[in-house]
C-alpha cells in the first residue's frame, strides 16, 4: 500500500448537503440511492441526527445507467452526502472563505410547495453562497400519475403521462418559478429547459418512492460540479482541515468527534488542533473510524472500519484524549511538525474569531447546537431588532437562566432564554420556575423567532392593559356551608375572605381551576358590599349555577385574575401586594399552571 505522502489526488469528492421542510422527503431520496433503510429507523420518519454517506462514482454511474463515454469524463471520486436535520444545521457550518458544503439539494414537496422553512433554507444557502438544485419531490402523488416499472428517467416518465397530468405538474413548476423569482432569482426553470446552469436555478421533478427523476437529479448535480465547481474541490495533498459535526460519548472510546475532512488527509496518531470557545486544544488521534461506502455514520447497526488514513472529502469519527471542551461546528487542522503548531493555533483562533458574536448588556440569552447554527440565529435575531445579552453553544443550563434574569428589571420580554435544537437541563427548568424566566425552544430558526416575537407583542399589550386599567386583585374565599340561603336562580351562600379581597362582577374558579361563574352581588347585614376584605364574611349570589353541583360546600374559591393581570402583578406590583394577597396569587397561579400550562402567567 502506498504511503500517504505518495498518494496524489487532484479532485476530491464534493460535499453535498440536502435541505428542506420536514417530511418533504430529504432522507427518502438518499435512501433510494443508497438502498439503505435509514428513514425507517428514524423517530416519526424525521431525521434526528447529522450523518454522512460517501457515494462512490462507480455506484452513481451504475444507478444513473450512464454510458461508458459519459462515465469516462467524470473526474470526481464520488459524492460525500451530509444528511442534515430539518433545521439545515450542516449548511451553517463554515470554514474560512465560505461554507463547508459545495453544493446542495433543496427538497420541496409537489403537493404542498415551498414552506417557510424552505425559504429559510434558501436564505442560508444564498448567505453561504452554496449553489443548489431544487428537487420537486413526490411527483407520484399527483392525481393520475402513472409509474412505469423499470423507468426512472424523468423525460420518459413525463412523456408517458396523459395531458391533464402533465399540465398539473407544469402548473406546479410555473408557480414555483414565480415564487422563486419573487425571492430574487432571475431565471428558474425545469432542468431540461436550461442551457446555462450558472444563470438559472434548476428544478428536477422526483419521486423518492419510485425513484423517478432521481437519476436526472444526480446527473444535474454531477454536471454542475464537473463543469463549474472543480476549482472548489481541488484536493491539497497536505495536513487535514475539517469541521466537527457532533461531539459524542462513545462506549469504549470516551468522547469522540463526528467530523468532516474537507481538505488534505488525516492519519492515525496525527496531532490535531481543535477550536473551542476558549483556547484551541491539542489532541493525538487514537483511532480513525469510518463506515464502508454507502453506509451511514449514524447507523449503530453497522460496524466502523478502523483505518490508518483518510483523504478529503470524508466523514470520519475521531477518538482521542482531551476532547471534552470541543463544540459542534468547531474547525480543526492536523499538525505534522512542532514548527507548524503555533501557526495552526493562530489559524484556528482566527477562524473562531471570525464568528465572534457581539452582545449587549441587556438582552435575551441564545443557545444553539453548533457554532454555525448560533451564527445564523444571531444574524436573524439582530436583523429583527432583538437585543442579545449572551449567545453560546450547548444545552440550556441554570447559568443561562440566571443570566437572563439580569434583564428582568429593564423589560420582562428580555428576560428570556431561547434554545435552537438543544435540551433544557432539569436545573435550568427549576431555576426558570423559581425566577419566572420564560424558556423557548425549537428546531426551526424562523419558528423560534416567531414564537418570541408573538410573546413580546403579547407582553407589551398586557403591560399596556395593566397600566391603563384597574387590575383585578387576587382573593381566596372559603364557603360557609351553614349559610346556604338559596341553591339556584341565583345561588346565594356565605363565604369568608381568607386571603386578598373580592368584588362584584368578577369571575370565580374552584380549587381545580373550573369556572364557577361571576359574583353577581355581595351583602353583609342586608346591605350591599362593594368590596369584601380579608377576614370579612359576606353572602354572595351567583347566577346560572346550582349549589351542590357546580359549587360544593367543601370548595375553596379563587378570584379569576386574567393572565395579563397576573403578569403585571407578579412583575411590576409584586412588592405592593400584602402577604395574604401574594399568597392568594401564588396559589391561583399554581392552579392555573396545572390546568393550562407550566408557563401560564410567565
N, C-alpha and C positions, 0 to 999 in steps of 0.2 A: 504493500500500500504506500502511496506517495505521502511524503511528509506535508504538513500544512503549507510550508513555505514553497513547495513545488507546485501546489495547486494554483492554476491561473484561471480566473473566471472573468469574463468581460461583462456579462449582463446577469444580474440576479433576478430572482422571481419578484414581480411587482406585488405589492401588498394591497389586497382588495378588501374593502370594507362594505358590509351590507347593512343598509339602514331602512327604516320605515316604521309605519304605525303598527302597534300591537295587533297581532292576528292577520296581518296582510300577507304573511307567507314568507318572511325572510328566511327562517331556518328550513322551511319545507323546500324551498328552491335549492338550497345547498344539499339537503338530504337526497333529493332526487339525483343530483350529480354524484354525490359520494356513495350512494347506495347504502347509507347507514340509517339508523333509526333514532337519531338523537332527539328529534322532535317528540317521539312517543314517550320518552323518559322525562320530559320537562313537565313541571307542575303546570296544569291547565294549558299546556301547549305553548307557554310563553318562555322565551329564553331567559334563564336566571343567572347565567354566568358568562363571562367573556372567555371565548375559546379560539383556537386557531387550527386550521387544517391546511396541509400542503397538498395541492392538486397537481401531480406531475403532468407535464405537457403531453406525454405519450397517452395518458388516460384521457386527457381533454380531446386529443386528436381522434381517439377511438370513439369517444362519446359523440363528437360532432360529425363523425364519419367523413373527415377531411381527406381529400385525395393526396397522393404522395407529393405532387408538385407543390401544393399549398403547404403541406406539413414540412417540407424541406426548407422552406423560407422562414420558419419560426425559429427565433433565436432565444426566446425566454425558456428557462428550465421548467416553468410551471407557474401556478398562482398560489400565493400564500393568502388564505382567506381568513379574515377576522370575523367571527360570528358575534356581533355585538348585541347587548340587550336593547330593549326598545328606546332607551334614552340616548342611544348613539354615543356611548362613552368613548369608544376607541377613536373615533374621528377627532375627538377633543385632545387626544394625546399628541404631543408635538415634539419637534426637535428644532434645533437652531435652523432657521431658514424656511420653516413650514411644517406641514403635517407629516406624521409618520406614514399615513395611508397615501398610496399613489393614485388610486382610482376607487370608485365606489359604484355600487348598485343601489338605487333608491327604489324600493318595492312599494307599489301603490295598487290597491285592490280595484279592479274594474268596477265592481258594484258600488262601492262607497266613495271612491275618488280620493283626492288629496285631503288629508285631515290636518288639524292644527299641528300635530306632531310631525307631519310631512314637511310643512313649511319651516318648522324648527330645524329639521334635518337639512333642508335646503340652505337655510341661513348659515348653519355651521359649515357646510361644505363650501359655500362661497367665501365665508370668512377665512377658511383654511386653504382656499384655492385648490380644492380637490376636484378634478373632473369626474363626472358621473353619468351613468346611463339610467333611464327610468324603465323599470320592469312593470308593465301593465299586467298584473298577475290575476289569476283566476278567470281567464277567458272562458274556461269550460263551464262557468256558472252563467254565462249569457244565455238567455232563453232561446232555445232552438239550436244551440251549438252542437255540432256533431263531431265526435272524436273518431279519427281514422286509425285503427290498430296499426302499430309499427311506423306511423308517420309522425314525426316531431317537427320537421321544418315548417316554420310559420307560413311561408308563401303557399306551400302545398295544402296545408290545413285550411288556410283562409280561402283558397280557390274552391275548396270542396263545400263551403258553406252556401246556404241559399242567400238570395239577395237581401232579404229582411235582416238576417243575422249579421251579414257583412255591414249593412247600413247601421245596425245597432253599435257595433264596435267602432265604426268610423265616427259616429256621432260622439261617442265617449272620448275618443282621441282628439277630435276637433275641440271639444270643451276643455280638455286638458291643455291643448295648445294655447287656448285663450287664457286659461288660469296661469300657466307659467309665463306667458307674455306679460300678464298683469304684474308678475313678480320681477319683471325687468329682463327676461330672456328674449333676445332679439329674434331668434329663429328656433322653432320647436317643431318636430315632425316625426312621423313613424320612420323607423330606421331605414327602411328600404326605399324611402323617397329622398334620402340625404346624400349629397355628393361630397360635401366638405364637413367632416365631423368636428373640426376645430371651431366652426362657426355656428353649429346647430346642436341643440340638445336632442338626443335620440330617445324615442320611446319604442320599446320592444315588447309586443304582446306575448305573454307567457302563461303557462299553467304548471304549477308545482305538482299538481295531482297527476296529470297525464304526461308531463314533460314537453308538451307542445311549446315551441318558441324558445326553449332553454338552449338548444344548440346555437340558435341565432344570437341569443344574448351573450353567450361565451365568445362567439366569433367576433361580435362587435367590440367586446372588451379587449380581446387579444389584438384585434386590428388597431384599436386606439393606442394600445401600449406599443405595439410594433412600430407604428408609423409616427406617433407624436411624442411618446413619453420615454423613449430609450435613454435619453440623456439623464432622466431622473432615476434610472435603475442601474447605472454603471456600478459594477462591483469593485470595491477597493480591497486589494489583497493585503490587508493590514489589520491592526488591532480592532476588535469588535466595538461597535456602537449600538446601543439598544435602548429600549424603554420598558419599564416594568408595567405589566398588565395587572397582576394581582399579587398580593403578599399572603401566603397561606401557611398554615401549620400542617405539615405532612408527617404521618406516622412513620417513625423510624428515621426521619431526616430532620425533624425540627422545623424551623422557619425556612420556607422555600419561596422562590420568586418565579411566577409565570411571566415570561418576558418575550419580547420580540427583538431579534437581532436584525437590524436593517442595513448594516454595513460591516464589512470586514468579516473576521471569523474569530470564534471563541474556542479555547481549548480547556480541557480538564487541567486543574492546577494553576490556571491563569489567576493573577490578581486582578480584581476589578474595583473601580471606584464608583460608588452609587450615591446619587443625590438624596438628601433628606431635607427636612425643614430647617435643620441646623447645619452643622459642618458635614461635608460628604464623608462617607465611611468607606473603609477598605476591607475587602474580604477575599479569601482564597477559595476558588471553586473546588468543592469536594466531589461533586457529581454533576454531570450534564445529562438530563433525561429528555428524550424526545420520542414522540409517538411515531409509529410507522406511517408512511404515506397513506392518505385517505382516512386516517383516524382522527379523533378529537382529543385535544389536550384535556378537556374537562370530563372525559368519559372514564369513570373509575374502573369500568369492566375490562379495559384494555391495558395491558402492562406496557410500561415505558421501556424503551431501549436505553441502556446506559452506554453513552457514546464518549469518544475522546475529543472530537472536534465538530463544530457546527459552523456552516457558512451561511452568510446572509443570502436571502431573507429566510428566517426560520422562526418558528415558535419553539421555545425551549423552557424547560423547568430547571432552575439553578438551585443547588443545595450548597450551603457553606455557612461558616460561623458569622456572628455579628450582624445578622440581617434584621433584627427586631425593629430598628429605627427606620427602615425603608418604608416608603409610602407608594401607593399606586400612582403611576404617571411619572415616576422619577426616572431621569436619564442615567445610563451607566456606560462606562468605557473600560476596556481591558488595558492593563499596563504591562508592557513587555520588558521594561527595564526601569531600574530605580531612577535613572536620569530623566525619565519621562513623567515620573509620578507628579511632581509639582505642577507641571504644565497641564496634565489631565485634571487634577483637582481644580485648577483655575478655570478650565473649560466647563467642568460640571457646575461649579459655583456660578459662573456667568450665565449658564443655561437656566439655572434655578432662579437667578435674579431677574431674568427676563420676564418671569411670570410672577414677580413680586406684586402684591396687591396693596394698593393704597387704601387706608382705612381712616375713619373719623372717630372723634372722642365719644360721640353719641350715635348709636345706630343698632341695627339688628346683628345677630350672630349667624353666620352661614357655615354649614358643614357639608362636605361632599365626599364622594367615594374616591376621587383621584384629583391630582393637580389640574389636569386638563379640564375636567368637569367643573372644578371650582372656578377656574379662569373664565369659562363660558358663562357660569351663573353670575359671577360678579359683574361681567360685562353687561349682561341683560338687565340685572337689577339696577346698576348705575344708570343705564340708558333710560330707565323708568323712574329715576329720581329717588331711589331708595338708599338711604344712608347706611353704611356698613361699619360696624364697630370692630368686628373680627371675622376673619374667614380662614378656615383650616380644613385639613383632610382628616377623616375618621368619624367614628360613631359619636352620637350626641352624649356627652358626659355631664356630670354635675358641674364641673368648671364652666361649661358653656352656659348653663342656666344662670349661674351666679354672675357671669359676665353680662348676660342680657339684662339682669335686674338693675345694673348700673344706670341704664337709660330710662328706668321706670318713672323717676320723678319728672323727667322732661316731657315725655309723651308715651302713654301706655302702649301705643301701637309700635313703638321701637323696642320695647322690652319683649322681644320675640326671638326664638331660635328656629331657623329654617334649615331642614336637612334634605339633601338630594341623594336618594338611593343609599341611605345609611340607617342604622338602627338607633333606637332610643334606649340607652342603658338604664337599668332599674333605678340607680341612684339619681339619675337625671330626672326621671319621671317623678320621684318622690320630692325632689327639690323644687321642681316646677309647680307641683301642687301646693307646696308649702309657701312659695314666694309669689304664687299667682302669675307665673310666666307661661305664655302660650307657646306650644311647640307645633310646627307644621312639618310634615314630611311628604315627599312624593318622589316618584322615579321618572317624572316628566318635567322638564325645566319650566315650560310655559305654565303648566298647571300649578306648580309651586308659586310662581309669581302671581297667577290669577287668584289663588286662594288667599295669598297675603294681601293683595290689593282690595279684595272684597272685605276682608277683615278690617283693614284700615278705614275703608269707607263706612262700614257699619259702626266702628268705634267712634269715628268723628260725628256721625249722625246721632249716635246715642249720647255722646257727651254734650252735643248741642241741645238735645232734648232735655238732658238732666239739668243744664244750666238755665234754660229758658222756662222750664215748668216746675211746679211743685213736685218734689219727689215723694213717692209713696213709701212710707216708713214701714219697717218690719214690725210684726207683732205675733205673739203666740197666745192662743185662747184655750182655756180648759173648760169643757162643758160641765155644767152643774146639773146632774141628772134629776135632782129633786125639784128642779124648777123647769119642767116642760109644760108650757101653758097651752100650746097648740101644736098638733103634729103635722099639719099641712095647710096649704092655701091661706095664708103663708104659715110655715113652721115658725113657732115662737118659743124660745127657750133661753135659759140663763147661762151666761158664761162669765168666767173670771179672767181678766187680762193678766196672764202670768209674766209676760215679758213684752216690752215695746208698747204699742198702742193700737187702737182700732178706730176707724171712722166709717160712716155710712157710704154706700155706693161703691164699695171696694170688694173685690173678689176674695174668696177663701179657698184654701185647699186643705185636705186632711194629711195625716202623717205619712200616707202612701203617695202623696202627690196628686191625688184625684181632685178634680174641681168639684166644689160643693155649692156653687152659686155665689151671689153677691149679698152683702149685708144691705137690706132694704132700709131698716130703721133701727135705732138703738134707744132704749129707755132705761131710766133709773128713777124709782119712786114716782112712776106715772108721768115723768117728764122726759121730753126728747133730749138726747145727748149727742152733741156734735163730735166729741172725741172721748174715748174711754182710755184712761191711762193705766200704767202698770199698777196692779193691786186692786183695781176697780171691778166691781161686779155689776153687770148690766144684762138686760134682756134684749136679744136681737131677733129680728124677723128676716126670714129668707124665703123668697118665692120659689115655686117650681120644684121644691124638694119635699120629701116626707121624712120626718124624724123617725129613726129606726131603720130606714133604708139607706139613703144617701149619707145621712149623718147618724152616727150611733153615739150612745151616751158615753162610751169609753174613748171616743175620738179626741185627739188634740188638733185644733185648727190653727192654720197659719195664714197671715195676710199674704195674698198673691202679689208679690212685688215683681213688676216686669223685669226681664233680664237686663234691659238697658239701664234701668234704675239701679239694679244690683251692682252693675259695673261701676257706676258713679259713686254709689255709697261705699263700695269696697276700696276705691282708689282715692277719690278726692275728699270724701267726708268721713272716712273711717274713724279718724281721731275725734270727730264731733259726735259720734254715737255714744250713748250711755252703755255701760257694760251689759245691761239687760237687752238693749236694742241690738247690740253687736252679737250677743249670744243667739237671739231670735233669728237674726240674719244668717248666721253661720249654719244653724240647724236647717233653715229653709233652703240654703244653697246645697247642703248635703242631700236633702230630699230630692231636689230638682236634678242634681247630678246623677243620682241613682235612677231617676225616671227618664231623663233626656240624654245626657252625655257627660263624660268626665270633664269636659271643657265648659260646661254651662256656667255662665256668669263670669268667665275669664275675659 
